[in-house]
């Protein structure tokens, strides 16, 4: 039995869509947490410190993850397109 070598462009395109969806899900988490945090009644210096960490560190890290997922989607999509072009 011959072994398949290469990629299935449809599967890789679907993978790209999944990467895009997960990137959007991370962005949605950022929005939801930011909204939830903004609606708390917590006041004082602890809140200010926490808010500073949240907005500068946590949100930044989550955006990095979202960006990496988006980059992976772009790369996967490009690879699938290259495969289709090479197979024609």
C-alpha positions as CSV (number, residue, x, y, z in Angstrom):
1,X,0.0,0.0,0.0
2,X,1.4,3.4,-1.0
3,X,1.9,6.0,1.7
4,X,0.5,9.4,1.1
5,X,3.1,12.2,1.2
6,X,2.2,15.8,1.1
7,X,-0.8,17.8,2.3
8,X,-4.5,17.9,1.7
9,X,-5.1,21.6,0.9
10,X,-8.7,21.3,2.1
11,X,-7.6,20.1,5.5
12,X,-4.9,22.8,5.8
13,X,-7.5,25.5,4.8
14,X,-9.8,24.2,7.5
15,X,-6.9,24.3,9.9
16,X,-6.4,28.0,9.0
17,X,-10.0,28.7,9.6
18,X,-9.7,27.1,13.0
19,X,-6.6,29.2,13.8
20,X,-8.6,32.3,12.8
21,X,-11.5,31.3,15.0
22,X,-9.3,30.7,18.0
23,X,-7.6,34.0,17.5
24,X,-11.0,35.7,17.5
25,X,-12.0,33.7,20.6
26,X,-8.9,35.1,22.5
27,X,-9.9,38.7,21.4
28,X,-13.4,38.0,22.6
29,X,-12.0,36.9,26.0
30,X,-10.1,40.2,26.2
31,X,-13.2,42.2,25.5
32,X,-15.3,40.2,28.0
33,X,-12.8,40.5,30.8
34,X,-12.2,44.2,30.2
35,X,-15.9,44.8,30.3
36,X,-16.4,42.7,33.4
37,X,-13.5,44.4,35.1
38,X,-14.7,47.9,34.2
39,X,-18.1,47.1,35.8
40,X,-16.7,46.1,39.2
41,X,-17.2,48.4,42.1
42,X,-13.7,47.6,43.4
43,X,-11.7,50.8,44.3
44,X,-8.4,51.6,45.8
45,X,-4.7,51.1,45.3
46,X,-5.0,47.3,44.9
47,X,-7.5,47.8,42.1
48,X,-5.2,50.3,40.4
49,X,-2.2,47.9,40.6
50,X,-4.3,45.0,39.4
51,X,-5.8,47.1,36.6
52,X,-2.3,48.2,35.6
53,X,-1.1,44.6,35.4
54,X,-4.3,43.5,33.6
55,X,-4.1,46.2,30.9
56,X,-0.4,46.1,30.4
57,X,0.7,42.5,30.9
58,X,-2.2,40.2,30.7
59,X,-4.0,41.9,27.8
60,X,-0.7,42.2,26.0
61,X,0.1,38.6,26.4
62,X,-3.3,37.5,25.2
63,X,-3.0,39.8,22.1
64,X,0.4,38.1,21.4
65,X,-1.3,34.7,21.5
66,X,-4.1,36.0,19.3
67,X,-1.6,37.4,16.8
68,X,0.4,34.2,16.8
69,X,-2.8,32.2,16.0
70,X,-3.6,34.7,13.2
71,X,-0.1,34.4,11.8
72,X,-0.4,30.6,11.8
73,X,-3.7,30.9,9.9
74,X,-2.0,33.1,7.3
75,X,0.9,30.6,6.9
76,X,-1.4,27.6,6.7
77,X,-3.6,29.3,4.1
78,X,-0.5,30.2,2.0
79,X,0.8,26.6,2.2
80,X,-2.6,25.3,1.1
81,X,-2.6,27.7,-1.8
82,X,0.9,26.8,-2.8
83,X,-0.1,23.1,-2.8
84,X,-3.1,23.8,-5.0
85,X,-0.9,25.8,-7.4
86,X,1.8,23.1,-7.5
87,X,-0.8,20.4,-8.2
88,X,-2.3,22.1,-11.2
